[in-house]
């Protein structure tokens, strides 16, 4: 059982990293035709952090990337 919990946390963390990768690529070219999917992606990333928050994984690198995305969004306003 512990193995499956660890495996699930790792797959959620992998998914989080992949979504951060995608968001970092998309933020450069947010347009009218992709803004909705970009916002859905940001919501998904936020949800991943919530799911992983109590898992004990070290997510500091991912949190830094997440803060960087927020900073870029604020600069673009």
mmCIF file of the N, C-alpha and C atoms, coordinates in Angstrom:
data_MODEL
# 
_entry.id   MODEL 
# 
loop_
_atom_site.group_PDB 
_atom_site.id 
_atom_site.type_symbol 
_atom_site.label_atom_id 
_atom_site.label_alt_id 
_atom_site.label_comp_id 
_atom_site.label_asym_id 
_atom_site.label_entity_id 
_atom_site.label_seq_id 
_atom_site.pdbx_PDB_ins_code 
_atom_site.Cartn_x 
_atom_site.Cartn_y 
_atom_site.Cartn_z 
_atom_site.occupancy 
_atom_site.B_iso_or_equiv 
_atom_site.pdbx_formal_charge 
_atom_site.auth_seq_id 
_atom_site.auth_comp_id 
_atom_site.auth_asym_id 
_atom_site.auth_atom_id 
_atom_site.pdbx_PDB_model_num 
ATOM 1   N N  . UNK A 1 1  ? 0.817  -1.193 0.000   1.00 0.00 ? 1  UNK A N  1 
ATOM 2   C CA . UNK A 1 1  ? 0.000  0.000  0.000   1.00 0.00 ? 1  UNK A CA 1 
ATOM 3   C C  . UNK A 1 1  ? 0.865  1.264  0.000   1.00 0.00 ? 1  UNK A C  1 
ATOM 4   N N  . UNK A 1 2  ? 1.916  1.288  0.797   1.00 0.00 ? 2  UNK A N  1 
ATOM 5   C CA . UNK A 1 2  ? 2.785  2.460  0.850   1.00 0.00 ? 2  UNK A CA 1 
ATOM 6   C C  . UNK A 1 2  ? 3.397  2.732  -0.510  1.00 0.00 ? 2  UNK A C  1 
ATOM 7   N N  . UNK A 1 3  ? 3.701  1.670  -1.242  1.00 0.00 ? 3  UNK A N  1 
ATOM 8   C CA . UNK A 1 3  ? 4.282  1.841  -2.570  1.00 0.00 ? 3  UNK A CA 1 
ATOM 9   C C  . UNK A 1 3  ? 3.321  2.566  -3.496  1.00 0.00 ? 3  UNK A C  1 
ATOM 10  N N  . UNK A 1 4  ? 2.060  2.204  -3.485  1.00 0.00 ? 4  UNK A N  1 
ATOM 11  C CA . UNK A 1 4  ? 1.100  2.836  -4.382  1.00 0.00 ? 4  UNK A CA 1 
ATOM 12  C C  . UNK A 1 4  ? 0.869  4.300  -4.006  1.00 0.00 ? 4  UNK A C  1 
ATOM 13  N N  . UNK A 1 5  ? 0.911  4.628  -2.721  1.00 0.00 ? 5  UNK A N  1 
ATOM 14  C CA . UNK A 1 5  ? 0.771  6.014  -2.297  1.00 0.00 ? 5  UNK A CA 1 
ATOM 15  C C  . UNK A 1 5  ? 1.974  6.812  -2.776  1.00 0.00 ? 5  UNK A C  1 
ATOM 16  N N  . UNK A 1 6  ? 3.168  6.265  -2.603  1.00 0.00 ? 6  UNK A N  1 
ATOM 17  C CA . UNK A 1 6  ? 4.385  6.935  -3.058  1.00 0.00 ? 6  UNK A CA 1 
ATOM 18  C C  . UNK A 1 6  ? 4.356  7.105  -4.564  1.00 0.00 ? 6  UNK A C  1 
ATOM 19  N N  . UNK A 1 7  ? 3.935  6.077  -5.257  1.00 0.00 ? 7  UNK A N  1 
ATOM 20  C CA . UNK A 1 7  ? 3.862  6.127  -6.717  1.00 0.00 ? 7  UNK A CA 1 
ATOM 21  C C  . UNK A 1 7  ? 2.858  7.189  -7.166  1.00 0.00 ? 7  UNK A C  1 
ATOM 22  N N  . UNK A 1 8  ? 1.728  7.282  -6.482  1.00 0.00 ? 8  UNK A N  1 
ATOM 23  C CA . UNK A 1 8  ? 0.714  8.284  -6.828  1.00 0.00 ? 8  UNK A CA 1 
ATOM 24  C C  . UNK A 1 8  ? 1.257  9.690  -6.616  1.00 0.00 ? 8  UNK A C  1 
ATOM 25  N N  . UNK A 1 9  ? 1.954  9.916  -5.506  1.00 0.00 ? 9  UNK A N  1 
ATOM 26  C CA . UNK A 1 9  ? 2.538  11.237 -5.243  1.00 0.00 ? 9  UNK A CA 1 
ATOM 27  C C  . UNK A 1 9  ? 3.543  11.591 -6.326  1.00 0.00 ? 9  UNK A C  1 
ATOM 28  N N  . UNK A 1 10 ? 4.355  10.619 -6.719  1.00 0.00 ? 10 UNK A N  1 
ATOM 29  C CA . UNK A 1 10 ? 5.353  10.871 -7.750  1.00 0.00 ? 10 UNK A CA 1 
ATOM 30  C C  . UNK A 1 10 ? 4.694  11.193 -9.087  1.00 0.00 ? 10 UNK A C  1 
ATOM 31  N N  . UNK A 1 11 ? 3.611  10.485 -9.422  1.00 0.00 ? 11 UNK A N  1 
ATOM 32  C CA . UNK A 1 11 ? 2.948  10.765 -10.690 1.00 0.00 ? 11 UNK A CA 1 
ATOM 33  C C  . UNK A 1 11 ? 2.262  12.130 -10.652 1.00 0.00 ? 11 UNK A C  1 
ATOM 34  N N  . UNK A 1 12 ? 1.724  12.526 -9.501  1.00 0.00 ? 12 UNK A N  1 
ATOM 35  C CA . UNK A 1 12 ? 1.150  13.865 -9.368  1.00 0.00 ? 12 UNK A CA 1 
ATOM 36  C C  . UNK A 1 12 ? 2.239  14.920 -9.496  1.00 0.00 ? 12 UNK A C  1 
ATOM 37  N N  . UNK A 1 13 ? 3.397  14.660 -8.899  1.00 0.00 ? 13 UNK A N  1 
ATOM 38  C CA . UNK A 1 13 ? 4.515  15.601 -8.996  1.00 0.00 ? 13 UNK A CA 1 
ATOM 39  C C  . UNK A 1 13 ? 5.013  15.693 -10.440 1.00 0.00 ? 13 UNK A C  1 
ATOM 40  N N  . UNK A 1 14 ? 5.070  14.575 -11.128 1.00 0.00 ? 14 UNK A N  1 
ATOM 41  C CA . UNK A 1 14 ? 5.473  14.575 -12.535 1.00 0.00 ? 14 UNK A CA 1 
ATOM 42  C C  . UNK A 1 14 ? 4.473  15.355 -13.367 1.00 0.00 ? 14 UNK A C  1 
ATOM 43  N N  . UNK A 1 15 ? 3.207  15.152 -13.105 1.00 0.00 ? 15 UNK A N  1 
ATOM 44  C CA . UNK A 1 15 ? 2.155  15.886 -13.806 1.00 0.00 ? 15 UNK A CA 1 
ATOM 45  C C  . UNK A 1 15 ? 2.285  17.385 -13.542 1.00 0.00 ? 15 UNK A C  1 
ATOM 46  N N  . UNK A 1 16 ? 2.557  17.757 -12.310 1.00 0.00 ? 16 UNK A N  1 
ATOM 47  C CA . UNK A 1 16 ? 2.759  19.158 -11.955 1.00 0.00 ? 16 UNK A CA 1 
ATOM 48  C C  . UNK A 1 16 ? 3.910  19.747 -12.764 1.00 0.00 ? 16 UNK A C  1 
ATOM 49  N N  . UNK A 1 17 ? 5.019  19.044 -12.825 1.00 0.00 ? 17 UNK A N  1 
ATOM 50  C CA . UNK A 1 17 ? 6.185  19.546 -13.577 1.00 0.00 ? 17 UNK A CA 1 
ATOM 51  C C  . UNK A 1 17 ? 5.875  19.687 -15.066 1.00 0.00 ? 17 UNK A C  1 
ATOM 52  N N  . UNK A 1 18 ? 5.145  18.739 -15.608 1.00 0.00 ? 18 UNK A N  1 
ATOM 53  C CA . UNK A 1 18 ? 4.776  18.810 -17.026 1.00 0.00 ? 18 UNK A CA 1 
ATOM 54  C C  . UNK A 1 18 ? 3.848  19.993 -17.290 1.00 0.00 ? 18 UNK A C  1 
ATOM 55  N N  . UNK A 1 19 ? 2.910  20.226 -16.384 1.00 0.00 ? 19 UNK A N  1 
ATOM 56  C CA . UNK A 1 19 ? 1.997  21.354 -16.540 1.00 0.00 ? 19 UNK A CA 1 
ATOM 57  C C  . UNK A 1 19 ? 2.737  22.683 -16.395 1.00 0.00 ? 19 UNK A C  1 
ATOM 58  N N  . UNK A 1 20 ? 3.702  22.740 -15.481 1.00 0.00 ? 20 UNK A N  1 
ATOM 59  C CA . UNK A 1 20 ? 4.516  23.949 -15.356 1.00 0.00 ? 20 UNK A CA 1 
ATOM 60  C C  . UNK A 1 20 ? 5.311  24.193 -16.640 1.00 0.00 ? 20 UNK A C  1 
ATOM 61  N N  . UNK A 1 21 ? 5.864  23.126 -17.207 1.00 0.00 ? 21 UNK A N  1 
ATOM 62  C CA . UNK A 1 21 ? 6.585  23.252 -18.490 1.00 0.00 ? 21 UNK A CA 1 
ATOM 63  C C  . UNK A 1 21 ? 5.683  23.860 -19.552 1.00 0.00 ? 21 UNK A C  1 
ATOM 64  N N  . UNK A 1 22 ? 4.488  23.319 -19.665 1.00 0.00 ? 22 UNK A N  1 
ATOM 65  C CA . UNK A 1 22 ? 3.546  23.796 -20.676 1.00 0.00 ? 22 UNK A CA 1 
ATOM 66  C C  . UNK A 1 22 ? 3.165  25.257 -20.426 1.00 0.00 ? 22 UNK A C  1 
ATOM 67  N N  . UNK A 1 23 ? 2.878  25.599 -19.192 1.00 0.00 ? 23 UNK A N  1 
ATOM 68  C CA . UNK A 1 23 ? 2.498  26.973 -18.861 1.00 0.00 ? 23 UNK A CA 1 
ATOM 69  C C  . UNK A 1 23 ? 3.628  27.948 -19.172 1.00 0.00 ? 23 UNK A C  1 
ATOM 70  N N  . UNK A 1 24 ? 4.865  27.539 -18.905 1.00 0.00 ? 24 UNK A N  1 
ATOM 71  C CA . UNK A 1 24 ? 6.015  28.403 -19.198 1.00 0.00 ? 24 UNK A CA 1 
ATOM 72  C C  . UNK A 1 24 ? 6.180  28.616 -20.705 1.00 0.00 ? 24 UNK A C  1 
ATOM 73  N N  . UNK A 1 25 ? 5.795  27.634 -21.499 1.00 0.00 ? 25 UNK A N  1 
ATOM 74  C CA . UNK A 1 25 ? 5.852  27.793 -22.957 1.00 0.00 ? 25 UNK A CA 1 
ATOM 75  C C  . UNK A 1 25 ? 4.708  28.670 -23.459 1.00 0.00 ? 25 UNK A C  1 
ATOM 76  N N  . UNK A 1 26 ? 3.522  28.447 -22.923 1.00 0.00 ? 26 UNK A N  1 
ATOM 77  C CA . UNK A 1 26 ? 2.330  29.146 -23.405 1.00 0.00 ? 26 UNK A CA 1 
ATOM 78  C C  . UNK A 1 26 ? 2.323  30.610 -22.990 1.00 0.00 ? 26 UNK A C  1 
ATOM 79  N N  . UNK A 1 27 ? 2.824  30.925 -21.801 1.00 0.00 ? 27 UNK A N  1 
ATOM 80  C CA . UNK A 1 27 ? 2.735  32.296 -21.297 1.00 0.00 ? 27 UNK A CA 1 
ATOM 81  C C  . UNK A 1 27 ? 3.412  33.296 -22.232 1.00 0.00 ? 27 UNK A C  1 
ATOM 82  N N  . UNK A 1 28 ? 4.358  32.828 -22.992 1.00 0.00 ? 28 UNK A N  1 
ATOM 83  C CA . UNK A 1 28 ? 5.075  33.694 -23.933 1.00 0.00 ? 28 UNK A CA 1 
ATOM 84  C C  . UNK A 1 28 ? 4.159  34.147 -25.062 1.00 0.00 ? 28 UNK A C  1 
ATOM 85  N N  . UNK A 1 29 ? 3.178  33.302 -25.416 1.00 0.00 ? 29 UNK A N  1 
ATOM 86  C CA . UNK A 1 29 ? 2.325  33.597 -26.556 1.00 0.00 ? 29 UNK A CA 1 
ATOM 87  C C  . UNK A 1 29 ? 0.840  33.456 -26.216 1.00 0.00 ? 29 UNK A C  1 
ATOM 88  N N  . UNK A 1 30 ? 0.422  34.039 -25.106 1.00 0.00 ? 30 UNK A N  1 
ATOM 89  C CA . UNK A 1 30 ? -1.000 33.986 -24.763 1.00 0.00 ? 30 UNK A CA 1 
ATOM 90  C C  . UNK A 1 30 ? -1.756 34.882 -25.744 1.00 0.00 ? 30 UNK A C  1 
ATOM 91  N N  . UNK A 1 31 ? -2.752 34.284 -26.354 1.00 0.00 ? 31 UNK A N  1 
ATOM 92  C CA . UNK A 1 31 ? -3.573 34.993 -27.349 1.00 0.00 ? 31 UNK A CA 1 
ATOM 93  C C  . UNK A 1 31 ? -5.046 34.750 -27.034 1.00 0.00 ? 31 UNK A C  1 
ATOM 94  N N  . UNK A 1 32 ? -5.862 35.422 -27.750 1.00 0.00 ? 32 UNK A N  1 
ATOM 95  C CA . UNK A 1 32 ? -7.305 35.271 -27.569 1.00 0.00 ? 32 UNK A CA 1 
ATOM 96  C C  . UNK A 1 32 ? -7.745 33.819 -27.737 1.00 0.00 ? 32 UNK A C  1 
ATOM 97  N N  . UNK A 1 33 ? -7.139 33.111 -28.680 1.00 0.00 ? 33 UNK A N  1 
ATOM 98  C CA . UNK A 1 33 ? -7.577 31.743 -28.961 1.00 0.00 ? 33 UNK A CA 1 
ATOM 99  C C  . UNK A 1 33 ? -7.051 30.696 -27.973 1.00 0.00 ? 33 UNK A C  1 
ATOM 100 N N  . UNK A 1 34 ? -6.079 31.053 -27.119 1.00 0.00 ? 34 UNK A N  1 
ATOM 101 C CA . UNK A 1 34 ? -5.579 30.064 -26.164 1.00 0.00 ? 34 UNK A CA 1 
ATOM 102 C C  . UNK A 1 34 ? -5.657 30.519 -24.708 1.00 0.00 ? 34 UNK A C  1 
ATOM 103 N N  . UNK A 1 35 ? -6.222 31.703 -24.477 1.00 0.00 ? 35 UNK A N  1 
ATOM 104 C CA . UNK A 1 35 ? -6.243 32.213 -23.107 1.00 0.00 ? 35 UNK A CA 1 
ATOM 105 C C  . UNK A 1 35 ? -7.104 31.351 -22.190 1.00 0.00 ? 35 UNK A C  1 
ATOM 106 N N  . UNK A 1 36 ? -8.219 30.854 -22.679 1.00 0.00 ? 36 UNK A N  1 
ATOM 107 C CA . UNK A 1 36 ? -9.083 30.027 -21.827 1.00 0.00 ? 36 UNK A CA 1 
ATOM 108 C C  . UNK A 1 36 ? -8.379 28.739 -21.411 1.00 0.00 ? 36 UNK A C  1 
ATOM 109 N N  . UNK A 1 37 ? -7.750 28.060 -22.351 1.00 0.00 ? 37 UNK A N  1 
ATOM 110 C CA . UNK A 1 37 ? -7.040 26.817 -22.001 1.00 0.00 ? 37 UNK A CA 1 
ATOM 111 C C  . UNK A 1 37 ? -5.850 27.109 -21.090 1.00 0.00 ? 37 UNK A C  1 
ATOM 112 N N  . UNK A 1 38 ? -5.219 28.272 -21.262 1.00 0.00 ? 38 UNK A N  1 
ATOM 113 C CA . UNK A 1 38 ? -4.117 28.658 -20.390 1.00 0.00 ? 38 UNK A CA 1 
ATOM 114 C C  . UNK A 1 38 ? -4.608 28.849 -18.955 1.00 0.00 ? 38 UNK A C  1 
ATOM 115 N N  . UNK A 1 39 ? -5.748 29.509 -18.793 1.00 0.00 ? 39 UNK A N  1 
ATOM 116 C CA . UNK A 1 39 ? -6.299 29.716 -17.455 1.00 0.00 ? 39 UNK A CA 1 
ATOM 117 C C  . UNK A 1 39 ? -6.719 28.394 -16.810 1.00 0.00 ? 39 UNK A C  1 
ATOM 118 N N  . UNK A 1 40 ? -7.262 27.489 -17.592 1.00 0.00 ? 40 UNK A N  1 
ATOM 119 C CA . UNK A 1 40 ? -7.612 26.161 -17.085 1.00 0.00 ? 40 UNK A CA 1 
ATOM 120 C C  . UNK A 1 40 ? -6.335 25.434 -16.628 1.00 0.00 ? 40 UNK A C  1 
ATOM 121 N N  . UNK A 1 41 ? -5.269 25.575 -17.405 1.00 0.00 ? 41 UNK A N  1 
ATOM 122 C CA . UNK A 1 41 ? -3.982 24.975 -17.043 1.00 0.00 ? 41 UNK A CA 1 
ATOM 123 C C  . UNK A 1 41 ? -3.478 25.536 -15.719 1.00 0.00 ? 41 UNK A C  1 
ATOM 124 N N  . UNK A 1 42 ? -3.582 26.847 -15.537 1.00 0.00 ? 42 UNK A N  1 
ATOM 125 C CA . UNK A 1 42 ? -3.150 27.456 -14.273 1.00 0.00 ? 42 UNK A CA 1 
ATOM 126 C C  . UNK A 1 42 ? -3.974 26.933 -13.102 1.00 0.00 ? 42 UNK A C  1 
ATOM 127 N N  . UNK A 1 43 ? -5.272 26.759 -13.309 1.00 0.00 ? 43 UNK A N  1 
ATOM 128 C CA . UNK A 1 43 ? -6.117 26.175 -12.261 1.00 0.00 ? 43 UNK A CA 1 
ATOM 129 C C  . UNK A 1 43 ? -5.688 24.753 -11.930 1.00 0.00 ? 43 UNK A C  1 
ATOM 130 N N  . UNK A 1 44 ? -5.333 24.002 -12.956 1.00 0.00 ? 44 UNK A N  1 
ATOM 131 C CA . UNK A 1 44 ? -4.890 22.627 -12.755 1.00 0.00 ? 44 UNK A CA 1 
ATOM 132 C C  . UNK A 1 44 ? -3.584 22.580 -11.951 1.00 0.00 ? 44 UNK A C  1 
ATOM 133 N N  . UNK A 1 45 ? -2.673 23.478 -12.260 1.00 0.00 ? 45 UNK A N  1 
ATOM 134 C CA . UNK A 1 45 ? -1.404 23.547 -11.522 1.00 0.00 ? 45 UNK A CA 1 
ATOM 135 C C  . UNK A 1 45 ? -1.681 23.868 -10.061 1.00 0.00 ? 45 UNK A C  1 
ATOM 136 N N  . UNK A 1 46 ? -2.547 24.828 -9.821  1.00 0.00 ? 46 UNK A N  1 
ATOM 137 C CA . UNK A 1 46 ? -2.901 25.190 -8.450  1.00 0.00 ? 46 UNK A CA 1 
ATOM 138 C C  . UNK A 1 46 ? -3.488 23.989 -7.705  1.00 0.00 ? 46 UNK A C  1 
ATOM 139 N N  . UNK A 1 47 ? -4.330 23.231 -8.386  1.00 0.00 ? 47 UNK A N  1 
ATOM 140 C CA . UNK A 1 47 ? -4.934 22.033 -7.783  1.00 0.00 ? 47 UNK A CA 1 
ATOM 141 C C  . UNK A 1 47 ? -3.870 20.976 -7.470  1.00 0.00 ? 47 UNK A C  1 
ATOM 142 N N  . UNK A 1 48 ? -2.894 20.817 -8.345  1.00 0.00 ? 48 UNK A N  1 
ATOM 143 C CA . UNK A 1 48 ? -1.805 19.851 -8.089  1.00 0.00 ? 48 UNK A CA 1 
ATOM 144 C C  . UNK A 1 48 ? -1.051 20.220 -6.822  1.00 0.00 ? 48 UNK A C  1 
ATOM 145 N N  . UNK A 1 49 ? -0.764 21.520 -6.665  1.00 0.00 ? 49 UNK A N  1 
ATOM 146 C CA . UNK A 1 49 ? -0.080 21.951 -5.444  1.00 0.00 ? 49 UNK A CA 1 
ATOM 147 C C  . UNK A 1 49 ? -0.917 21.610 -4.215  1.00 0.00 ? 49 UNK A C  1 
ATOM 148 N N  . UNK A 1 50 ? -2.210 21.829 -4.296  1.00 0.00 ? 50 UNK A N  1 
ATOM 149 C CA . UNK A 1 50 ? -3.105 21.501 -3.176  1.00 0.00 ? 50 UNK A CA 1 
ATOM 150 C C  . UNK A 1 50 ? -3.052 20.007 -2.873  1.00 0.00 ? 50 UNK A C  1 
ATOM 151 N N  . UNK A 1 51 ? -3.074 19.182 -3.909  1.00 0.00 ? 51 UNK A N  1 
ATOM 152 C CA . UNK A 1 51 ? -3.042 17.733 -3.724  1.00 0.00 ? 51 UNK A CA 1 
ATOM 153 C C  . UNK A 1 51 ? -1.722 17.276 -3.111  1.00 0.00 ? 51 UNK A C  1 
ATOM 154 N N  . UNK A 1 52 ? -0.643 17.933 -3.461  1.00 0.00 ? 52 UNK A N  1 
ATOM 155 C CA . UNK A 1 52 ? 0.679  17.497 -3.018  1.00 0.00 ? 52 UNK A CA 1 
ATOM 156 C C  . UNK A 1 52 ? 1.155  18.188 -1.740  1.00 0.00 ? 52 UNK A C  1 
ATOM 157 N N  . UNK A 1 53 ? 0.431  19.176 -1.293  1.00 0.00 ? 53 UNK A N  1 
ATOM 158 C CA . UNK A 1 53 ? 0.848  19.999 -0.171  1.00 0.00 ? 53 UNK A CA 1 
ATOM 159 C C  . UNK A 1 53 ? 1.243  19.190 1.066   1.00 0.00 ? 53 UNK A C  1 
ATOM 160 N N  . UNK A 1 54 ? 0.443  18.230 1.436   1.00 0.00 ? 54 UNK A N  1 
ATOM 161 C CA . UNK A 1 54 ? 0.688  17.468 2.666   1.00 0.00 ? 54 UNK A CA 1 
ATOM 162 C C  . UNK A 1 54 ? 1.498  16.192 2.433   1.00 0.00 ? 54 UNK A C  1 
ATOM 163 N N  . UNK A 1 55 ? 1.995  15.999 1.231   1.00 0.00 ? 55 UNK A N  1 
ATOM 164 C CA . UNK A 1 55 ? 2.652  14.738 0.905   1.00 0.00 ? 55 UNK A CA 1 
ATOM 165 C C  . UNK A 1 55 ? 4.078  14.625 1.428   1.00 0.00 ? 55 UNK A C  1 
ATOM 166 N N  . UNK A 1 56 ? 4.683  15.756 1.776   1.00 0.00 ? 56 UNK A N  1 
ATOM 167 C CA . UNK A 1 56 ? 6.051  15.709 2.256   1.00 0.00 ? 56 UNK A CA 1 
ATOM 168 C C  . UNK A 1 56 ? 7.088  15.832 1.159   1.00 0.00 ? 56 UNK A C  1 
ATOM 169 N N  . UNK A 1 57 ? 6.665  15.911 -0.098  1.00 0.00 ? 57 UNK A N  1 
ATOM 170 C CA . UNK A 1 57 ? 7.615  16.092 -1.188  1.00 0.00 ? 57 UNK A CA 1 
ATOM 171 C C  . UNK A 1 57 ? 8.189  17.504 -1.143  1.00 0.00 ? 57 UNK A C  1 
ATOM 172 N N  . UNK A 1 58 ? 9.450  17.629 -1.515  1.00 0.00 ? 58 UNK A N  1 
ATOM 173 C CA . UNK A 1 58 ? 10.087 18.935 -1.589  1.00 0.00 ? 58 UNK A CA 1 
ATOM 174 C C  . UNK A 1 58 ? 9.704  19.578 -2.920  1.00 0.00 ? 58 UNK A C  1 
ATOM 175 N N  . UNK A 1 59 ? 8.801  20.506 -2.870  1.00 0.00 ? 59 UNK A N  1 
ATOM 176 C CA . UNK A 1 59 ? 8.301  21.157 -4.086  1.00 0.00 ? 59 UNK A CA 1 
ATOM 177 C C  . UNK A 1 59 ? 8.840  22.579 -4.225  1.00 0.00 ? 59 UNK A C  1 
ATOM 178 N N  . UNK A 1 60 ? 9.919  22.895 -3.531  1.00 0.00 ? 60 UNK A N  1 
ATOM 179 C CA . UNK A 1 60 ? 10.460 24.253 -3.617  1.00 0.00 ? 60 UNK A CA 1 
ATOM 180 C C  . UNK A 1 60 ? 10.822 24.667 -5.045  1.00 0.00 ? 60 UNK A C  1 
ATOM 181 N N  . UNK A 1 61 ? 11.447 23.809 -5.839  1.00 0.00 ? 61 UNK A N  1 
ATOM 182 C CA . UNK A 1 61 ? 11.740 24.232 -7.222  1.00 0.00 ? 61 UNK A CA 1 
ATOM 183 C C  . UNK A 1 61 ? 10.467 24.528 -8.014  1.00 0.00 ? 61 UNK A C  1 
ATOM 184 N N  . UNK A 1 62 ? 9.454  23.707 -7.824  1.00 0.00 ? 62 UNK A N  1 
ATOM 185 C CA . UNK A 1 62 ? 8.191  23.912 -8.525  1.00 0.00 ? 62 UNK A CA 1 
ATOM 186 C C  . UNK A 1 62 ? 7.493  25.175 -8.032  1.00 0.00 ? 62 UNK A C  1 
ATOM 187 N N  . UNK A 1 63 ? 7.577  25.436 -6.734  1.00 0.00 ? 63 UNK A N  1 
ATOM 188 C CA . UNK A 1 63 ? 6.966  26.647 -6.187  1.00 0.00 ? 63 UNK A CA 1 
ATOM 189 C C  . UNK A 1 63 ? 7.669  27.893 -6.723  1.00 0.00 ? 63 UNK A C  1 
ATOM 190 N N  . UNK A 1 64 ? 8.968  27.820 -6.920  1.00 0.00 ? 64 UNK A N  1 
ATOM 191 C CA . UNK A 1 64 ? 9.711  28.939 -7.510  1.00 0.00 ? 64 UNK A CA 1 
ATOM 192 C C  . UNK A 1 64 ? 9.247  29.181 -8.943  1.00 0.00 ? 64 UNK A C  1 
ATOM 193 N N  . UNK A 1 65 ? 9.086  28.125 -9.703  1.00 0.00 ? 65 UNK A N  1 
ATOM 194 C CA . UNK A 1 65 ? 8.592  28.257 -11.074 1.00 0.00 ? 65 UNK A CA 1 
ATOM 195 C C  . UNK A 1 65 ? 7.184  28.852 -11.082 1.00 0.00 ? 65 UNK A C  1 
ATOM 196 N N  . UNK A 1 66 ? 6.346  28.416 -10.156 1.00 0.00 ? 66 UNK A N  1 
ATOM 197 C CA . UNK A 1 66 ? 4.967  28.890 -10.044 1.00 0.00 ? 66 UNK A CA 1 
ATOM 198 C C  . UNK A 1 66 ? 4.946  30.394 -9.728  1.00 0.00 ? 66 UNK A C  1 
ATOM 199 N N  . UNK A 1 67 ? 5.798  30.805 -8.788  1.00 0.00 ? 67 UNK A N  1 
ATOM 200 C CA . UNK A 1 67 ? 5.892  32.235 -8.473  1.00 0.00 ? 67 UNK A CA 1 
ATOM 201 C C  . UNK A 1 67 ? 6.395  33.019 -9.682  1.00 0.00 ? 67 UNK A C  1 
ATOM 202 N N  . UNK A 1 68 ? 7.304  32.438 -10.450 1.00 0.00 ? 68 UNK A N  1 
ATOM 203 C CA . UNK A 1 68 ? 7.800  33.087 -11.655 1.00 0.00 ? 68 UNK A CA 1 
ATOM 204 C C  . UNK A 1 68 ? 6.695  33.303 -12.673 1.00 0.00 ? 68 UNK A C  1 
ATOM 205 N N  . UNK A 1 69 ? 5.820  32.315 -12.831 1.00 0.00 ? 69 UNK A N  1 
ATOM 206 C CA . UNK A 1 69 ? 4.682  32.463 -13.738 1.00 0.00 ? 69 UNK A CA 1 
ATOM 207 C C  . UNK A 1 69 ? 3.768  33.590 -13.265 1.00 0.00 ? 69 UNK A C  1 
ATOM 208 N N  . UNK A 1 70 ? 3.522  33.643 -11.960 1.00 0.00 ? 70 UNK A N  1 
ATOM 209 C CA . UNK A 1 70 ? 2.680  34.706 -11.415 1.00 0.00 ? 70 UNK A CA 1 
ATOM 210 C C  . UNK A 1 70 ? 3.314  36.075 -11.673 1.00 0.00 ? 70 UNK A C  1 
ATOM 211 N N  . UNK A 1 71 ? 4.610  36.170 -11.505 1.00 0.00 ? 71 UNK A N  1 
ATOM 212 C CA . UNK A 1 71 ? 5.309  37.437 -11.741 1.00 0.00 ? 71 UNK A CA 1 
ATOM 213 C C  . UNK A 1 71 ? 5.182  37.862 -13.202 1.00 0.00 ? 71 UNK A C  1 
ATOM 214 N N  . UNK A 1 72 ? 5.331  36.928 -14.110 1.00 0.00 ? 72 UNK A N  1 
ATOM 215 C CA . UNK A 1 72 ? 5.202  37.255 -15.530 1.00 0.00 ? 72 UNK A CA 1 
ATOM 216 C C  . UNK A 1 72 ? 3.788  37.741 -15.850 1.00 0.00 ? 72 UNK A C  1 
ATOM 217 N N  . UNK A 1 73 ? 2.797  37.112 -15.267 1.00 0.00 ? 73 UNK A N  1 
ATOM 218 C CA . UNK A 1 73 ? 1.421  37.534 -15.496 1.00 0.00 ? 73 UNK A CA 1 
ATOM 219 C C  . UNK A 1 73 ? 1.182  38.949 -14.976 1.00 0.00 ? 73 UNK A C  1 
ATOM 220 N N  . UNK A 1 74 ? 1.715  39.252 -13.819 1.00 0.00 ? 74 UNK A N  1 
ATOM 221 C CA . UNK A 1 74 ? 1.528  40.584 -13.246 1.00 0.00 ? 74 UNK A CA 1 
ATOM 222 C C  . UNK A 1 74 ? 2.231  41.647 -14.080 1.00 0.00 ? 74 UNK A C  1 
ATOM 223 N N  . UNK A 1 75 ? 3.395  41.333 -14.615 1.00 0.00 ? 75 UNK A N  1 
ATOM 224 C CA . UNK A 1 75 ? 4.122  42.292 -15.448 1.00 0.00 ? 75 UNK A CA 1 
ATOM 225 C C  . UNK A 1 75 ? 3.392  42.579 -16.750 1.00 0.00 ? 75 UNK A C  1 
ATOM 226 N N  . UNK A 1 76 ? 2.640  41.591 -17.254 1.00 0.00 ? 76 UNK A N  1 
ATOM 227 C CA . UNK A 1 76 ? 1.947  41.732 -18.529 1.00 0.00 ? 76 UNK A CA 1 
ATOM 228 C C  . UNK A 1 76 ? 0.650  42.513 -18.405 1.00 0.00 ? 76 UNK A C  1 
ATOM 229 N N  . UNK A 1 77 ? 0.171  42.739 -17.199 1.00 0.00 ? 77 UNK A N  1 
ATOM 230 C CA . UNK A 1 77 ? -1.117 43.440 -17.032 1.00 0.00 ? 77 UNK A CA 1 
ATOM 231 C C  . UNK A 1 77 ? -1.012 44.882 -17.428 1.00 0.00 ? 77 UNK A C  1 
# 
